[in-house]
Amino acid sequence: MTKPLPHDLFAGLPPHLDEELFTVLAESAQVRIERIVSPPGHRSEPDAWYDQDRDEWVMVLRGRAALEIEGEPELVEIGAGQHLVLPAHLRHRVAWTSAVEPTIWLAVHYR
């Protein structure tokens, strides 16, 4: 067995992104952990909704964002250190991310 080595979630970030970057950090049949990097000023396409078949726990590590939840009048704003759970099939999208820096998310998808 090889010795586990630490990895830096903030290492290897590209200097420029045109779209979100999804990196799977660990995965099994029941759980997927990923880092998501949203470029400054990112927003989902107007008619695009995430509708996932697993629950998702998501945390902003750096930056700031707002999520639009289908049918809800208020945006859900989330900043560095904050987290929330998005139940399976809760349709949502990114309304905006920080305009001055990439927003870095840690997401755990689970059954």
N, CA, C and O of each residue as an XYZ file, in Angstrom:
444
protein
N       0.854     -1.177      0.000
C       0.000      0.000      0.000
C       0.899      1.239      0.000
O       1.924      1.273      0.681
N       0.509      2.240     -0.761
C       1.297      3.474     -0.808
C       0.808      4.455      0.249
O      -0.365      4.473      0.620
N       1.731      5.257      0.714
C       1.424      6.257      1.738
C       0.579      7.374      1.125
O       0.953      7.907      0.081
N      -0.565      7.751      1.749
C      -1.377      8.846      1.220
C      -0.633     10.175      1.364
O       0.016     10.430      2.378
N      -0.737     11.005      0.347
C      -0.080     12.306      0.353
C      -1.127     13.418      0.289
O      -2.154     13.262     -0.372
N      -0.878     14.528      0.963
C      -1.837     15.639      0.924
C      -1.817     16.350     -0.427
O      -0.801     16.381     -1.122
N      -2.962     16.916     -0.774
C      -3.107     17.705     -1.996
C      -3.683     19.063     -1.617
O      -4.420     19.180     -0.638
N      -3.351     20.073     -2.383
C      -3.794     21.447     -2.131
C      -4.963     21.775     -3.065
O      -4.805     21.758     -4.286
N      -6.134     22.074     -2.495
C      -7.311     22.409     -3.307
C      -7.121     23.676     -4.130
O      -7.813     23.880     -5.127
N      -6.191     24.521     -3.718
C      -5.976     25.785     -4.414
C      -4.822     25.712     -5.422
O      -4.552     26.689     -6.121
N      -4.148     24.579     -5.503
C      -3.038     24.412     -6.440
C      -3.573     24.058     -7.830
O      -4.646     23.472     -7.967
N      -2.823     24.417     -8.829
C      -3.155     24.024    -10.190
C      -4.340     24.738    -10.787
O      -4.947     24.249    -11.739
N      -4.682     25.901    -10.236
C      -5.793     26.661    -10.812
C      -5.328     27.331    -12.099
O      -4.284     27.983    -12.107
N      -6.076     27.185    -13.179
C      -5.667     27.833    -14.420
C      -5.729     29.356    -14.278
O      -6.594     29.872    -13.570
N      -4.824     30.082    -14.942
C      -4.814     31.545    -14.821
C      -6.044     32.209    -15.448
O      -6.397     33.332    -15.085
N      -6.696     31.515    -16.389
C      -7.879     32.080    -17.044
C      -8.860     30.952    -17.373
O      -8.467     29.899    -17.875
N     -10.122     31.189    -17.086
C     -11.179     30.218    -17.408
C     -12.284     30.909    -18.180
O     -12.647     32.046    -17.876
N     -12.823     30.219    -19.186
C     -13.990     30.727    -19.910
C     -15.283     30.104    -19.394
O     -16.366     30.660    -19.575
N     -15.159     28.944    -18.748
C     -16.325     28.256    -18.196
C     -15.911     27.539    -16.923
O     -14.727     27.479    -16.589
N     -16.891     26.997    -16.216
C     -16.595     26.319    -14.953
C     -15.708     25.098    -15.187
O     -15.814     24.408    -16.201
N     -14.833     24.858    -14.214
C     -13.938     23.713    -14.251
C     -14.319     22.769    -13.117
O     -14.299     23.157    -11.948
N     -14.668     21.527    -13.461
C     -15.052     20.501    -12.488
C     -13.920     19.480    -12.395
O     -13.505     18.913    -13.406
N     -13.417     19.246    -11.163
C     -12.362     18.271    -10.942
C     -12.832     17.280     -9.878
O     -13.103     17.666     -8.741
N     -12.928     16.002    -10.252
C     -13.325     14.971     -9.293
C     -12.118     14.655     -8.412
O     -11.053     14.288     -8.908
N     -12.300     14.801     -7.105
C     -11.229     14.559     -6.135
C     -11.264     13.139     -5.588
O     -10.217     12.550     -5.319
N     -12.464     12.586     -5.423
C     -12.648     11.214     -4.943
C     -14.043     10.770     -5.357
O     -14.963     11.582     -5.458
N     -14.187      9.466     -5.595
C     -15.490      8.975     -6.055
C     -15.652      7.502     -5.709
O     -14.705      6.718     -5.765
N     -16.882      7.153     -5.350
C     -17.278      5.759     -5.155
C     -18.693      5.624     -5.715
O     -19.226      6.572     -6.291
N     -19.286      4.481     -5.551
C     -20.656      4.287     -6.038
C     -21.648      5.186     -5.303
O     -22.679      5.554     -5.866
N     -21.352      5.542     -4.057
C     -22.293      6.316     -3.241
C     -21.959      7.799     -3.126
O     -22.840      8.601     -2.819
N     -20.695      8.183     -3.367
C     -20.255      9.556     -3.098
C     -19.314     10.031     -4.202
O     -18.473      9.272     -4.685
N     -19.464     11.296     -4.596
C     -18.506     11.961     -5.486
C     -18.139     13.300     -4.850
O     -19.021     14.085     -4.503
N     -16.853     13.558     -4.697
C     -16.366     14.816     -4.150
C     -15.646     15.546     -5.269
O     -14.774     14.983     -5.931
N     -16.017     16.803     -5.476
C     -15.390     17.547     -6.563
C     -15.096     18.982     -6.174
O     -15.758     19.573     -5.321
N     -14.084     19.516     -6.825
C     -13.771     20.944     -6.732
C     -14.348     21.583     -7.985
O     -14.164     21.086     -9.096
N     -15.043     22.683     -7.788
C     -15.596     23.437     -8.909
C     -14.987     24.826     -8.862
O     -15.002     25.478     -7.818
N     -14.455     25.280     -9.979
C     -13.907     26.626    -10.073
C     -14.760     27.388    -11.080
O     -14.827     27.028    -12.255
N     -15.415     28.454    -10.599
C     -16.227     29.311    -11.464
C     -15.408     30.544    -11.811
O     -14.853     31.179    -10.915
N     -15.318     30.902    -13.097
C     -14.570     32.107    -13.452
C     -15.260     33.356    -12.897
O     -16.458     33.324    -12.614
N     -14.519     34.449    -12.741
C     -15.152     35.688    -12.251
C     -16.360     36.064    -13.119
O     -16.299     36.023    -14.348
N     -17.451     36.429    -12.449
C     -18.651     36.867    -13.158
C     -19.432     35.761    -13.834
O     -20.263     36.032    -14.700
N     -19.181     34.515    -13.453
C     -19.882     33.392    -14.077
C     -21.352     33.379    -13.694
O     -21.721     33.773    -12.588
N     -22.185     32.925    -14.617
C     -23.601     32.651    -14.354
C     -24.035     31.528    -15.275
O     -23.498     31.371    -16.372
N     -25.002     30.750    -14.832
C     -25.547     29.690    -15.681
C     -26.253     30.308    -16.875
O     -26.727     31.443    -16.818
N     -26.313     29.548    -17.948
C     -27.081     29.989    -19.116
C     -28.539     30.215    -18.693
O     -29.028     29.525    -17.798
N     -29.238     31.165    -19.317
C     -30.591     31.532    -18.860
C     -31.592     30.373    -18.754
O     -32.439     30.383    -17.861
N     -31.514     29.400    -19.626
C     -32.471     28.290    -19.582
C     -31.868     27.003    -19.036
O     -32.493     25.946    -19.123
N     -30.656     27.074    -18.470
C     -29.980     25.876    -17.972
C     -30.208     25.726    -16.469
O     -29.979     26.658    -15.698
N     -30.658     24.548    -16.069
C     -30.880     24.234    -14.659
C     -30.119     22.972    -14.315
O     -30.061     22.039    -15.116
N     -29.530     22.937    -13.119
C     -28.998     21.686    -12.582
C     -30.177     20.934    -11.978
O     -30.946     21.499    -11.200
N     -30.318     19.662    -12.332
C     -31.362     18.787    -11.792
C     -30.691     17.438    -11.552
O     -30.719     16.556    -12.411
N     -30.093     17.291    -10.383
C     -29.214     16.170    -10.097
C     -29.948     15.044     -9.410
O     -30.899     15.274     -8.662
N     -29.502     13.809     -9.667
C     -30.167     12.648     -9.071
C     -29.619     12.293     -7.693
O     -30.062     11.316     -7.089
N     -28.666     13.068     -7.187
C     -28.117     12.866     -5.836
C     -28.250     14.155     -5.046
O     -28.314     15.244     -5.617
N     -28.291     14.022     -3.723
C     -28.188     15.202     -2.870
C     -26.795     15.788     -3.057
O     -25.847     15.076     -3.387
N     -26.683     17.105     -2.840
C     -25.385     17.772     -2.966
C     -25.161     18.692     -1.771
O     -25.972     19.575     -1.490
N     -24.057     18.475     -1.078
C     -23.582     19.407     -0.061
C     -22.530     20.245     -0.753
O     -21.603     19.705     -1.357
N     -22.661     21.568     -0.671
C     -21.721     22.440     -1.367
C     -21.254     23.542     -0.420
O     -22.029     24.073      0.376
N     -19.967     23.871     -0.527
C     -19.360     24.909      0.298
C     -18.512     25.811     -0.594
O     -17.813     25.330     -1.485
N     -18.577     27.109     -0.354
C     -17.697     28.038     -1.053
C     -16.423     28.169     -0.222
O     -16.465     28.529      0.954
N     -15.305     27.873     -0.850
C     -14.005     27.977     -0.189
C     -13.385     29.360     -0.387
O     -12.699     29.882      0.492
N     -13.640     29.937     -1.554
C     -13.101     31.257     -1.885
C     -14.083     31.928     -2.850
O     -14.624     31.285     -3.750
N     -14.301     33.222     -2.649
C     -15.211     33.948     -3.532
C     -16.594     34.094     -2.939
O     -16.785     34.012     -1.726
N     -17.548     34.312     -3.815
C     -18.934     34.539     -3.406
C     -19.826     34.197     -4.594
O     -19.407     34.302     -5.747
N     -21.064     33.786     -4.302
C     -21.991     33.416     -5.377
C     -23.430     33.536     -4.880
O     -23.694     33.679     -3.686
N     -24.338     33.474     -5.832
C     -25.763     33.384     -5.516
C     -26.369     32.297     -6.391
O     -26.085     32.200     -7.585
N     -27.209     31.484     -5.766
C     -27.923     30.430     -6.479
C     -29.375     30.825     -6.633
O     -29.979     31.399     -5.727
N     -29.921     30.512     -7.781
C     -31.355     30.664     -8.014
C     -31.980     29.282     -7.878
O     -31.546     28.328     -8.524
N     -32.991     29.184     -7.043
C     -33.723     27.935     -6.850
C     -35.048     28.074     -7.585
O     -35.776     29.046     -7.386
N     -35.354     27.114     -8.422
C     -36.590     27.195     -9.213
C     -37.802     27.382     -8.307
O     -37.987     26.636     -7.346
N     -38.622     28.377     -8.618
C     -39.845     28.633     -7.871
C     -39.670     29.500     -6.637
O     -40.659     29.865     -6.001
N     -38.437     29.838     -6.282
C     -38.182     30.674     -5.104
C     -37.899     32.107     -5.552
O     -37.112     32.319     -6.475
N     -38.532     33.093     -4.911
C     -38.358     34.485     -5.347
C     -37.001     35.084     -4.964
O     -36.519     35.996     -5.635
N     -36.386     34.583     -3.896
C     -35.124     35.148     -3.403
C     -33.936     34.283     -3.823
O     -34.020     33.055     -3.810
N     -32.836     34.926     -4.194
C     -31.599     34.208     -4.446
C     -31.000     33.744     -3.121
O     -31.235     34.353     -2.078
N     -30.235     32.675     -3.169
C     -29.516     32.176     -1.994
C     -28.056     32.582     -2.166
O     -27.349     32.025     -3.005
N     -27.606     33.551     -1.371
C     -26.224     34.016     -1.449
C     -25.362     33.180     -0.522
O     -25.777     32.816      0.578
N     -24.150     32.881     -0.985
C     -23.228     32.043     -0.227
C     -21.811     32.578     -0.417
O     -21.393     32.882     -1.535
N     -21.082     32.689      0.691
C     -19.719     33.208      0.650
C     -18.740     32.231      1.252
O     -19.121     31.152      1.706
N     -17.482     32.609      1.254
C     -16.407     31.757      1.745
C     -16.712     31.257      3.158
O     -17.017     32.038      4.059
N     -16.624     29.949      3.324
C     -16.876     29.315      4.613
C     -18.315     28.899      4.827
O     -18.617     28.208      5.800
N     -19.212     29.304      3.938
C     -20.622     28.930      4.090
C     -20.931     27.700      3.242
O     -20.303     27.462      2.210
N     -21.915     26.921      3.702
C     -22.284     25.703      2.982
C     -23.785     25.490      3.069
O     -24.468     26.074      3.911
N     -24.285     24.639      2.176
C     -25.706     24.302      2.169
C     -25.903     22.956      1.501
O     -25.010     22.436      0.832
N     -27.095     22.401      1.696
C     -27.470     21.138      1.066
C     -28.535     21.409      0.024
O     -29.530     22.086      0.284
N     -28.304     20.865     -1.163
C     -29.277     20.936     -2.253
C     -29.829     19.524     -2.442
O     -29.117     18.653     -2.942
N     -31.078     19.280     -2.056
C     -31.648     17.936     -2.202
C     -31.700     17.504     -3.671
O     -31.767     18.334     -4.579
N     -31.668     16.209     -3.875
C     -31.786     15.664     -5.231
C     -33.010     16.252     -5.930
O     -34.072     16.401     -5.325
N     -32.850     16.576     -7.180
C     -33.890     17.100     -8.067
C     -34.399     18.493     -7.694
O     -35.431     18.927     -8.207
N     -33.695     19.194     -6.815
C     -34.009     20.604     -6.577
C     -33.346     21.393     -7.710
O     -32.126     21.553     -7.744
N     -34.163     21.874     -8.619
C     -33.610     22.577     -9.788
C     -33.025     23.919     -9.349
O     -33.685     24.725     -8.691
N     -31.771     24.130     -9.733
C     -31.059     25.344     -9.325
C     -30.057     25.724    -10.404
O     -29.729     24.929    -11.285
N     -29.582     26.953    -10.312
C     -28.536     27.426    -11.222
C     -27.773     28.551    -10.557
O     -28.221     29.127     -9.565
N     -26.618     28.855    -11.115
C     -25.781     29.926    -10.594
C     -26.290     31.252    -11.162
O     -26.276     31.457    -12.376
N     -26.739     32.151    -10.278
C     -27.218     33.471    -10.709
C     -26.044     34.407    -10.975
O     -26.056     35.183    -11.930
N     -25.025     34.321    -10.109
C     -23.805     35.108    -10.307
C     -22.706     34.601     -9.383
O     -22.970     33.977     -8.356
N     -21.479     34.883     -9.771
C     -20.328     34.660     -8.893
C     -19.552     35.966     -8.808
O     -19.789     36.898     -9.577
N     -18.633     36.019     -7.875
C     -17.808     37.207     -7.682
C     -17.227     37.683     -9.009
O     -16.749     36.884     -9.815
N     -17.277     38.985     -9.222
C     -16.740     39.560    -10.456
C     -15.238     39.804    -10.375
O     -14.599     40.059    -11.396
N     -14.667     39.730     -9.175
C     -13.262     40.112     -9.007
C     -12.306     38.928     -8.809
O     -11.090     39.107     -8.876
N     -12.835     37.730     -8.568
C     -11.974     36.562     -8.371
C     -12.754     35.304     -8.718
O     -13.985     35.309     -8.697
N     -12.036     34.215     -9.039
C     -12.742     32.952     -9.232
C     -13.426     32.533     -7.934
O     -12.937     32.820     -6.842
N     -14.546     31.860     -8.066
C     -15.229     31.285     -6.901
C     -14.895     29.795     -6.899
O     -15.098     29.094     -7.891
N     -14.374     29.328     -5.753
C     -13.965     27.935     -5.636
C     -14.923     27.239     -4.676
O     -15.117     27.667     -3.538
N     -15.511     26.159     -5.167
C     -16.505     25.389     -4.433
C     -15.953     24.010     -4.111
O     -15.117     23.486     -4.848
N     -16.414     23.421     -3.017
C     -16.202     22.020     -2.716
C     -17.592     21.403     -2.685
O     -18.453     21.835     -1.918
N     -17.812     20.391     -3.520
C     -19.133     19.771     -3.615
C     -19.033     18.282     -3.311
O     -18.127     17.593     -3.781
N     -19.991     17.798     -2.509
C     -20.086     16.370     -2.199
C     -21.468     15.910     -2.656
O     -22.488     16.362     -2.136
N     -21.487     15.013     -3.626
C     -22.742     14.431     -4.137
C     -22.894     13.058     -3.500
O     -21.963     12.253     -3.526
N     -24.058     12.789     -2.930
C     -24.244     11.521     -2.211
C     -25.665     11.022     -2.342
O     -26.584     11.783     -2.642
N     -25.831      9.727     -2.109
C     -27.162      9.104     -2.151
C     -27.706      8.973     -0.751
O     -28.816      8.474     -0.564
